[in-house]
Amino acid sequence: MTRTIARSLTRLIVDRDRQPRVPSKMVAIVVPVSNRSELLPEEQISLRHLRHFLGHYDTFYVAPRGLRLELKGFERVDFPTKFFGSMRAYNRMMYLPELYETFEDYKYILVYHLDSLAFSDELLAWCETDVDYIGAPWIPGADCPWVAEPSVGNGGFALMKIEPVLKVLENRYRMEPLNYWKDVASRNLSRFVAPEADAETRTSGGLTRGFREAWRRIQETESNDVLNDVFWSRHASTYLPDFRIPDWTVALRFAFEGSPRHCFDLNGRRLPFGCHAWARYDRQFWEPFLLKP
């Protein structure tokens, strides 16, 4: 009985919250930033590539509310500070339907972390492939020892189609209503007890201590414990069977991540559209392709 009530209530809330819109534009570029007020040198290089090759697209940066950081020529979108400052916090934001609803006027978003590089303007061509999700593929090798078989793909440089992404999140809550309430609790309690919350959103020390044990238990059962890019790559089709993800060989033309020299060979010794984590994985390989100031 309790499960039935929870499922019915969740469906009422999920169905009520969103009215699908027909997008009027093709694609926007979305740049999540950290909670630092200045960019690192490597981030400046990533930004330089974005401006050079893709600067004529609508570009937004997603920042923690109150952060003193300006990216000229970009439109700013603020989210609560609880979604920044840690991988767990960022991962929670990437499951947030409101993030994607912000860009419902676009058919696609290109998520461009500031450890990515673009090497050309192939963005519209990739949108025309009509995929729902594509990111730099994970390739077995020394850089990714946890990977047994090649698959798509990392979310740091990723193209996502808004409507099916939102449909996946909605269907997930309809099918697993308990996850809806877990997510509501974790997103709201984090403003009191999560370490990434700023001073203005914390309660007094005594109340915070009183919530910490509850917060620990919520984190242990949080529904978003799977990294968001793993979720989109491997689990989204559970909630939307026709969710379209390309083969990893196609995704190699889109982006590289780990083992870029090997990926370069696999891709016919051609650069992809972009890459992710260029300074982390074999920076020396990427040095000849970096734009100079």
DRENDO-1510 file (C-alpha; in Angstrom, 1 decimal, always signed):
<recs>
REC; n; res; u; v; w
REC; 1; MET; +0.0; +0.0; +0.0 .
REC; 2; THR; +2.8; +2.5; +1.0 .
REC; 3; ARG; +4.7; +1.7; -2.3 .
REC; 4; THR; +1.5; +2.2; -4.3 .
REC; 5; ILE; +0.8; +5.6; -2.7 .
REC; 6; ALA; +4.4; +6.7; -3.2 .
REC; 7; ARG; +4.3; +5.7; -6.8 .
REC; 8; SER; +1.0; +7.5; -7.4 .
REC; 9; LEU; +2.2; +10.7; -5.6 .
REC; 10; THR; +5.5; +10.7; -7.5 .
REC; 11; ARG; +3.8; +10.4; -10.8 .
REC; 12; LEU; +1.5; +13.3; -10.0 .
REC; 13; ILE; +4.5; +15.5; -9.2 .
REC; 14; VAL; +6.6; +14.4; -12.1 .
REC; 15; ASP; +3.8; +14.7; -14.6 .
REC; 16; ARG; +2.7; +18.1; -13.3 .
REC; 17; ASP; +6.2; +19.7; -13.2 .
REC; 18; ARG; +7.1; +19.8; -16.9 .
REC; 19; GLN; +5.3; +20.8; -20.1 .
REC; 20; PRO; +7.5; +19.7; -23.0 .
REC; 21; ARG; +8.6; +22.5; -25.4 .
REC; 22; VAL; +9.4; +22.4; -29.0 .
REC; 23; PRO; +13.0; +23.7; -29.3 .
REC; 24; SER; +13.6; +26.7; -31.5 .
REC; 25; LYS; +17.4; +26.4; -31.7 .
REC; 26; MET; +19.7; +23.5; -32.5 .
REC; 27; VAL; +22.5; +23.5; -29.9 .
REC; 28; ALA; +24.0; +25.4; -27.0 .
REC; 29; ILE; +27.3; +24.9; -25.3 .
REC; 30; VAL; +27.2; +24.5; -21.5 .
REC; 31; VAL; +30.4; +25.0; -19.5 .
REC; 32; PRO; +30.2; +23.9; -15.8 .
REC; 33; VAL; +32.8; +25.7; -13.7 .
REC; 34; SER; +34.2; +25.0; -10.3 .
REC; 35; ASN; +33.8; +27.1; -7.2 .
REC; 36; ARG; +37.1; +28.9; -7.8 .
REC; 37; SER; +37.0; +32.6; -8.7 .
REC; 38; GLU; +39.9; +32.2; -11.2 .
REC; 39; LEU; +40.7; +29.8; -14.0 .
REC; 40; LEU; +43.7; +27.6; -13.9 .
REC; 41; PRO; +46.2; +27.9; -16.8 .
REC; 42; GLU; +45.0; +24.6; -18.4 .
REC; 43; GLU; +41.4; +25.9; -18.1 .
REC; 44; GLN; +42.4; +29.0; -20.0 .
REC; 45; ILE; +43.8; +26.8; -22.8 .
REC; 46; SER; +40.5; +24.8; -22.9 .
REC; 47; LEU; +38.6; +28.0; -23.0 .
REC; 48; ARG; +40.8; +29.3; -25.8 .
REC; 49; HIS; +39.9; +26.3; -28.0 .
REC; 50; LEU; +36.2; +26.8; -27.2 .
REC; 51; ARG; +36.3; +30.4; -28.2 .
REC; 52; HIS; +38.3; +29.8; -31.3 .
REC; 53; PHE; +36.4; +26.9; -32.8 .
REC; 54; LEU; +32.9; +27.2; -31.3 .
REC; 55; GLY; +32.7; +30.7; -30.1 .
REC; 56; HIS; +29.8; +31.6; -32.5 .
REC; 57; TYR; +27.4; +29.3; -30.8 .
REC; 58; ASP; +25.2; +30.2; -27.8 .
REC; 59; THR; +27.4; +29.5; -24.9 .
REC; 60; PHE; +26.5; +29.4; -21.2 .
REC; 61; TYR; +28.5; +28.8; -18.1 .
REC; 62; VAL; +26.9; +27.1; -15.1 .
REC; 63; ALA; +28.3; +28.6; -11.9 .
REC; 64; PRO; +27.6; +28.4; -8.1 .
REC; 65; ARG; +25.4; +31.3; -7.0 .
REC; 66; GLY; +27.5; +34.2; -5.8 .
REC; 67; LEU; +30.8; +33.1; -7.5 .
REC; 68; ARG; +32.8; +36.1; -8.7 .
REC; 69; LEU; +33.8; +34.7; -12.1 .
REC; 70; GLU; +33.0; +36.2; -15.4 .
REC; 71; LEU; +33.4; +34.5; -18.8 .
REC; 72; LYS; +33.0; +37.3; -21.3 .
REC; 73; GLY; +30.7; +36.6; -24.1 .
REC; 74; PHE; +29.0; +33.7; -22.2 .
REC; 75; GLU; +25.6; +33.8; -20.6 .
REC; 76; ARG; +25.7; +32.9; -16.9 .
REC; 77; VAL; +23.4; +30.3; -15.3 .
REC; 78; ASP; +23.5; +30.1; -11.5 .
REC; 79; PHE; +22.7; +27.0; -9.5 .
REC; 80; PRO; +22.9; +26.6; -5.7 .
REC; 81; THR; +26.4; +26.2; -4.2 .
REC; 82; LYS; +25.5; +22.7; -3.0 .
REC; 83; PHE; +25.9; +21.4; -6.6 .
REC; 84; PHE; +29.6; +22.5; -6.7 .
REC; 85; GLY; +32.8; +21.7; -4.8 .
REC; 86; SER; +33.0; +17.9; -5.1 .
REC; 87; MET; +32.4; +15.2; -7.6 .
REC; 88; ARG; +29.4; +14.0; -5.6 .
REC; 89; ALA; +27.9; +17.5; -5.7 .
REC; 90; TYR; +28.4; +17.9; -9.4 .
REC; 91; ASN; +27.1; +14.4; -10.1 .
REC; 92; ARG; +23.9; +15.3; -8.2 .
REC; 93; MET; +23.4; +18.4; -10.4 .
REC; 94; MET; +23.8; +16.3; -13.6 .
REC; 95; TYR; +20.8; +14.2; -12.6 .
REC; 96; LEU; +18.8; +17.3; -11.9 .
REC; 97; PRO; +15.9; +17.7; -14.4 .
REC; 98; GLU; +15.9; +21.5; -13.8 .
REC; 99; LEU; +19.4; +21.7; -15.3 .
REC; 100; TYR; +18.2; +20.4; -18.7 .
REC; 101; GLU; +14.9; +22.3; -18.5 .
REC; 102; THR; +17.0; +25.4; -18.4 .
REC; 103; PHE; +18.1; +24.7; -22.0 .
REC; 104; GLU; +14.8; +23.3; -23.4 .
REC; 105; ASP; +14.8; +26.0; -26.1 .
REC; 106; TYR; +17.7; +24.0; -27.7 .
REC; 107; LYS; +17.5; +20.5; -29.2 .
REC; 108; TYR; +21.0; +19.7; -27.9 .
REC; 109; ILE; +23.6; +20.8; -25.4 .
REC; 110; LEU; +27.3; +20.2; -25.7 .
REC; 111; VAL; +28.7; +19.8; -22.2 .
REC; 112; TYR; +32.2; +21.2; -22.3 .
REC; 113; HIS; +34.3; +20.9; -19.1 .
REC; 114; LEU; +37.3; +23.1; -18.9 .
REC; 115; ASP; +39.6; +20.2; -19.2 .
REC; 116; SER; +38.4; +19.7; -22.8 .
REC; 117; LEU; +39.6; +20.8; -26.2 .
REC; 118; ALA; +37.8; +21.4; -29.5 .
REC; 119; PHE; +39.8; +21.0; -32.7 .
REC; 120; SER; +37.2; +22.0; -35.3 .
REC; 121; ASP; +33.6; +23.1; -35.8 .
REC; 122; GLU; +31.8; +19.8; -36.3 .
REC; 123; LEU; +29.1; +20.6; -33.8 .
REC; 124; LEU; +26.1; +20.9; -36.2 .
REC; 125; ALA; +27.2; +17.8; -38.1 .
REC; 126; TRP; +27.2; +15.8; -34.9 .
REC; 127; CYS; +23.7; +17.2; -34.0 .
REC; 128; GLU; +22.5; +16.0; -37.4 .
REC; 129; THR; +23.4; +12.4; -36.5 .
REC; 130; ASP; +20.4; +12.5; -34.2 .
REC; 131; VAL; +22.1; +10.6; -31.3 .
REC; 132; ASP; +20.7; +11.1; -27.8 .
REC; 133; TYR; +24.0; +10.9; -26.1 .
REC; 134; ILE; +27.7; +10.7; -27.2 .
REC; 135; GLY; +30.9; +11.2; -25.2 .
REC; 136; ALA; +34.5; +10.3; -25.5 .
REC; 137; PRO; +34.6; +6.5; -25.5 .
REC; 138; TRP; +36.3; +4.5; -22.7 .
REC; 139; ILE; +39.1; +2.4; -24.3 .
REC; 140; PRO; +40.9; -0.5; -22.4 .
REC; 141; GLY; +44.4; +0.5; -21.6 .
REC; 142; ALA; +46.8; +1.8; -18.9 .
REC; 143; ASP; +44.9; +5.0; -18.6 .
REC; 144; CYS; +41.6; +3.2; -18.0 .
REC; 145; PRO; +42.4; -0.1; -16.3 .
REC; 146; TRP; +38.8; -0.5; -15.1 .
REC; 147; VAL; +37.6; -0.7; -18.7 .
REC; 148; ALA; +37.2; -4.3; -20.0 .
REC; 149; GLU; +35.4; -3.5; -23.3 .
REC; 150; PRO; +35.3; -0.2; -25.3 .
REC; 151; SER; +32.1; +1.8; -24.7 .
REC; 152; VAL; +30.6; +5.3; -24.9 .
REC; 153; GLY; +31.4; +7.5; -23.1 .
REC; 154; ASN; +32.7; +10.3; -20.8 .
REC; 155; GLY; +30.5; +13.2; -19.9 .
REC; 156; GLY; +33.2; +15.9; -19.8 .
REC; 157; PHE; +32.9; +16.5; -23.5 .
REC; 158; ALA; +29.5; +15.2; -24.4 .
REC; 159; LEU; +26.5; +15.9; -26.7 .
REC; 160; MET; +23.1; +15.4; -25.1 .
REC; 161; LYS; +19.7; +15.7; -26.6 .
REC; 162; ILE; +17.5; +17.5; -24.2 .
REC; 163; GLU; +14.1; +15.9; -24.7 .
REC; 164; PRO; +15.1; +12.2; -24.4 .
REC; 165; VAL; +17.4; +13.1; -21.5 .
REC; 166; LEU; +14.4; +14.6; -19.6 .
REC; 167; LYS; +12.2; +11.7; -20.6 .
REC; 168; VAL; +14.8; +9.2; -19.1 .
REC; 169; LEU; +14.8; +11.2; -15.8 .
REC; 170; GLU; +11.0; +11.3; -15.7 .
REC; 171; ASN; +10.6; +7.6; -16.5 .
REC; 172; ARG; +13.1; +6.7; -13.9 .
REC; 173; TYR; +11.1; +8.5; -11.2 .
REC; 174; ARG; +7.9; +6.9; -12.4 .
REC; 175; MET; +9.4; +3.5; -12.4 .
REC; 176; GLU; +11.4; +3.9; -9.2 .
REC; 177; PRO; +9.4; +6.5; -7.1 .
REC; 178; LEU; +11.6; +5.9; -4.0 .
REC; 179; ASN; +14.5; +7.4; -5.9 .
REC; 180; TYR; +12.5; +10.6; -6.4 .
REC; 181; TRP; +12.1; +11.1; -2.6 .
REC; 182; LYS; +15.7; +10.1; -2.0 .
REC; 183; ASP; +16.9; +12.8; -4.4 .
REC; 184; VAL; +14.6; +15.4; -3.0 .
REC; 185; ALA; +16.0; +14.7; +0.5 .
REC; 186; SER; +19.6; +14.6; -0.6 .
REC; 187; ARG; +19.4; +17.9; -2.6 .
REC; 188; ASN; +17.7; +19.7; +0.3 .
REC; 189; LEU; +19.5; +18.3; +3.3 .
REC; 190; SER; +22.8; +19.0; +1.6 .
REC; 191; ARG; +22.3; +22.8; +2.1 .
REC; 192; PHE; +22.5; +22.1; +5.9 .
REC; 193; VAL; +25.2; +19.4; +6.2 .
REC; 194; ALA; +27.1; +18.9; +3.0 .
REC; 195; PRO; +30.7; +20.0; +3.1 .
REC; 196; GLU; +30.4; +21.9; -0.1 .
REC; 197; ALA; +27.6; +24.2; +1.2 .
REC; 198; ASP; +28.7; +27.7; +1.8 .
REC; 199; ALA; +28.4; +29.5; +5.2 .
REC; 200; GLU; +25.2; +31.3; +4.3 .
REC; 201; THR; +23.3; +28.1; +3.6 .
REC; 202; ARG; +24.4; +26.2; +6.8 .
REC; 203; THR; +22.5; +26.2; +10.0 .
REC; 204; SER; +24.0; +26.7; +13.4 .
REC; 205; GLY; +26.7; +24.2; +14.4 .
REC; 206; GLY; +24.4; +22.3; +16.8 .
REC; 207; LEU; +21.7; +21.8; +14.2 .
REC; 208; THR; +24.3; +20.8; +11.6 .
REC; 209; ARG; +25.7; +18.1; +13.9 .
REC; 210; GLY; +22.3; +16.9; +14.5 .
REC; 211; PHE; +21.7; +16.3; +10.8 .
REC; 212; ARG; +25.1; +14.7; +10.0 .
REC; 213; GLU; +24.1; +11.2; +10.9 .
REC; 214; ALA; +21.0; +11.5; +8.8 .
REC; 215; TRP; +23.0; +12.9; +5.9 .
REC; 216; ARG; +25.5; +10.0; +6.1 .
REC; 217; ARG; +22.6; +7.5; +5.9 .
REC; 218; ILE; +21.1; +9.3; +2.9 .
REC; 219; GLN; +24.4; +9.4; +1.1 .
REC; 220; GLU; +24.7; +5.6; +1.6 .
REC; 221; THR; +21.4; +5.0; -0.1 .
REC; 222; GLU; +21.4; +8.0; -2.5 .
REC; 223; SER; +20.0; +7.0; -5.9 .
REC; 224; ASN; +22.6; +9.0; -7.9 .
REC; 225; ASP; +25.6; +7.0; -6.7 .
REC; 226; VAL; +26.3; +5.9; -10.3 .
REC; 227; LEU; +28.4; +8.5; -12.1 .
REC; 228; ASN; +26.2; +10.4; -14.4 .
REC; 229; ASP; +28.1; +9.6; -17.6 .
REC; 230; VAL; +28.0; +5.9; -16.8 .
REC; 231; PHE; +24.3; +6.2; -16.2 .
REC; 232; TRP; +23.7; +7.8; -19.6 .
REC; 233; SER; +25.9; +5.4; -21.4 .
REC; 234; ARG; +24.8; +2.1; -19.7 .
REC; 235; HIS; +21.5; +2.6; -17.9 .
REC; 236; ALA; +19.5; +5.3; -19.7 .
REC; 237; SER; +18.0; +2.7; -22.1 .
REC; 238; THR; +16.5; +0.9; -19.1 .
REC; 239; TYR; +14.1; +3.9; -18.8 .
REC; 240; LEU; +13.8; +4.7; -22.5 .
REC; 241; PRO; +14.5; +1.7; -24.7 .
REC; 242; ASP; +15.0; +3.7; -27.9 .
REC; 243; PHE; +17.6; +6.0; -26.2 .
REC; 244; ARG; +20.2; +6.3; -29.0 .
REC; 245; ILE; +23.9; +6.0; -28.3 .
REC; 246; PRO; +26.4; +5.4; -31.1 .
REC; 247; ASP; +29.0; +2.6; -31.4 .
REC; 248; TRP; +32.3; +3.4; -29.7 .
REC; 249; THR; +34.1; +3.5; -33.1 .
REC; 250; VAL; +31.8; +6.3; -34.2 .
REC; 251; ALA; +32.4; +8.0; -30.8 .
REC; 252; LEU; +36.2; +8.0; -31.5 .
REC; 253; ARG; +35.6; +10.5; -34.3 .
REC; 254; PHE; +33.7; +12.6; -31.7 .
REC; 255; ALA; +36.3; +12.7; -28.9 .
REC; 256; PHE; +39.3; +11.0; -27.2 .
REC; 257; GLU; +40.0; +10.7; -23.5 .
REC; 258; GLY; +42.4; +8.1; -22.1 .
REC; 259; SER; +45.3; +6.6; -24.2 .
REC; 260; PRO; +45.1; +9.4; -26.9 .
REC; 261; ARG; +47.9; +7.9; -29.0 .
REC; 262; HIS; +46.1; +4.6; -29.2 .
REC; 263; CYS; +42.8; +6.4; -30.0 .
REC; 264; PHE; +44.6; +8.3; -32.7 .
REC; 265; ASP; +45.8; +5.1; -34.3 .
REC; 266; LEU; +42.3; +3.5; -34.0 .
REC; 267; ASN; +40.8; +6.6; -35.6 .
REC; 268; GLY; +43.0; +6.4; -38.7 .
REC; 269; ARG; +45.5; +8.8; -37.3 .
REC; 270; ARG; +43.0; +11.6; -37.4 .
REC; 271; LEU; +42.1; +14.1; -34.7 .
REC; 272; PRO; +38.5; +13.9; -33.4 .
REC; 273; PHE; +36.1; +16.8; -33.0 .
REC; 274; GLY; +37.4; +17.2; -29.4 .
REC; 275; CYS; +38.9; +15.6; -26.4 .
REC; 276; HIS; +38.5; +15.4; -22.6 .
REC; 277; ALA; +41.1; +15.4; -19.8 .
REC; 278; TRP; +43.9; +16.4; -22.2 .
REC; 279; ALA; +46.2; +17.5; -19.5 .
REC; 280; ARG; +45.7; +14.4; -17.4 .
REC; 281; TYR; +46.2; +11.7; -20.1 .
REC; 282; ASP; +49.4; +12.1; -22.1 .
REC; 283; ARG; +49.6; +15.9; -22.3 .
REC; 284; GLN; +52.7; +15.6; -24.4 .
REC; 285; PHE; +50.6; +14.0; -27.2 .
REC; 286; TRP; +48.3; +17.1; -27.2 .
REC; 287; GLU; +51.0; +19.8; -27.0 .
REC; 288; PRO; +51.5; +20.2; -30.8 .
REC; 289; PHE; +47.8; +20.7; -31.2 .
REC; 290; LEU; +47.3; +23.4; -28.5 .
REC; 291; LEU; +46.4; +26.9; -29.7 .
REC; 292; LYS; +48.9; +29.6; -28.7 .
REC; 293; PRO; +47.8; +32.8; -26.9 .
</recs>
